[in-house]
Amino acid sequence: MQKLHLVMGGRVKDPQGLEFVDLKAIDMVGVFPDYASAEDAWRGAAQRTVDDAEMRYVIVHLHRLLEPKLPEA
């Protein structure tokens, strides 16, 4: 089974939280077929904004949203 992951990011209100300031300005990095490739994309995006504490990138496990009853392994 394909385990899709979404990498996205943007400016957050609090650097320790996940509340984005402007949802229209979210940077949608892409959808990836596995965690390893999503992590590579996340790392690249986060590295570009490493000096800006209010920018945050995350990996969203789309497969868990699409089929929540599936085992994690």
C-alpha positions as CSV (number, residue, x, y, z in Angstrom):
1,M,0.0,0.0,0.0
2,Q,1.2,3.5,-0.8
3,K,1.7,5.7,2.2
4,L,1.3,9.2,1.0
5,H,2.9,12.2,2.9
6,L,2.3,15.9,2.4
7,V,5.0,18.4,3.2
8,M,3.9,22.0,3.8
9,G,4.8,25.0,5.8
10,G,4.4,28.7,6.4
11,R,4.6,31.4,9.0
12,V,3.2,30.5,12.4
13,K,1.8,32.8,15.1
14,D,3.9,31.1,17.8
15,P,7.2,29.2,16.9
16,Q,6.2,26.4,19.3
17,G,2.8,26.0,17.8
18,L,1.2,25.0,14.5
19,E,-1.3,27.8,14.0
20,F,-0.5,29.4,10.6
21,V,-0.8,33.1,10.2
22,D,-2.0,33.1,6.5
23,L,-3.5,29.9,5.1
24,K,-3.4,31.5,1.6
25,A,0.4,31.8,1.9
26,I,1.0,28.1,2.9
27,D,3.9,26.7,0.9
28,M,2.8,23.3,-0.4
29,V,6.1,21.5,-1.0
30,G,4.4,18.4,-2.4
31,V,3.0,14.9,-1.8
32,F,5.4,12.1,-1.5
33,P,5.0,8.3,-1.8
34,D,6.9,7.4,1.4
35,Y,8.2,9.0,4.6
36,A,11.9,9.0,3.5
37,S,11.3,11.2,0.5
38,A,8.9,13.4,2.4
39,E,11.6,13.9,5.1
40,D,14.1,14.8,2.5
41,A,11.8,17.4,1.1
42,W,10.9,18.7,4.6
43,R,14.6,19.0,5.5
44,G,15.3,21.0,2.3
45,A,12.4,23.4,2.9
46,A,13.1,23.8,6.6
47,Q,16.8,24.4,5.8
48,R,16.0,27.3,3.5
49,T,14.2,29.1,6.3
50,V,16.4,28.1,9.2
51,D,17.1,31.7,10.2
52,D,13.4,32.6,10.5
53,A,11.9,31.3,13.7
54,E,8.3,32.0,12.6
55,M,8.5,29.7,9.6
56,R,7.6,26.1,10.2
57,Y,7.4,23.0,7.9
58,V,5.6,19.8,8.7
59,I,5.1,16.3,7.3
60,V,1.4,15.3,7.3
61,H,0.7,11.5,7.1
62,L,-2.0,11.6,4.5
63,H,-2.4,7.8,4.6
64,R,-3.5,8.0,8.2
65,L,-6.2,10.6,7.3
66,L,-7.4,8.6,4.3
67,E,-7.5,5.2,6.1
68,P,-7.3,5.8,9.9
69,K,-8.0,2.1,10.8
70,L,-4.9,0.8,9.1
71,P,-2.0,-0.4,11.3
72,E,1.0,2.0,11.4
73,A,3.5,-0.6,10.5
